[in-house]
Amino acid sequence: MPPALPAMYIHGEEDGAVPTEMAIGMFKGLWPNGPVTRLPGVGHFLQEDAPEAVTALISQFIQMTRTVRSITKDHWLPPHG
């Protein structure tokens, strides 16, 4: 069963420390419906390499989870689609 809290994963495709497919696989193992974004040309420190993109993705995710939370009130239900 996935953890009760929503989660997203952002991965820099040029990350030399953590293999992309391994990291995404681990994330999807816990949050099968959680959104995953790959940032091309971005390394391990994605918040430094692409701060605007990371901030926008986090802001969108927060807004999405607020919307879902306000609809479901008591439970996190990942969006379908």
Long-range contacts (C-beta under 8 A, 24 or more apart in sequence): 2-30, 2-31, 2-32, 2-33, 2-34, 2-78, 3-30, 3-31, 4-75, 4-76, 5-76, 6-31, 6-34, 6-61, 6-65, 6-68, 6-76, 6-78, 7-31, 7-34, 8-34, 8-35, 8-36, 8-37, 8-57, 8-58, 8-61, 9-34, 9-35, 9-36, 9-37, 10-36, 10-37, 10-39, 10-46, 10-54, 10-57, 11-36, 11-37, 11-38, 11-39, 11-46, 12-38, 12-39, 12-42, 12-43, 12-44, 12-45, 12-46, 12-49, 12-50, 13-38, 13-39, 13-40, 13-41, 13-42, 14-40, 14-41, 14-42, 14-43, 15-42, 15-43, 15-44, 15-46, 16-43, 16-44, 17-44, 18-44, 31-78, 33-78, 33-79, 33-80, 34-78, 35-61
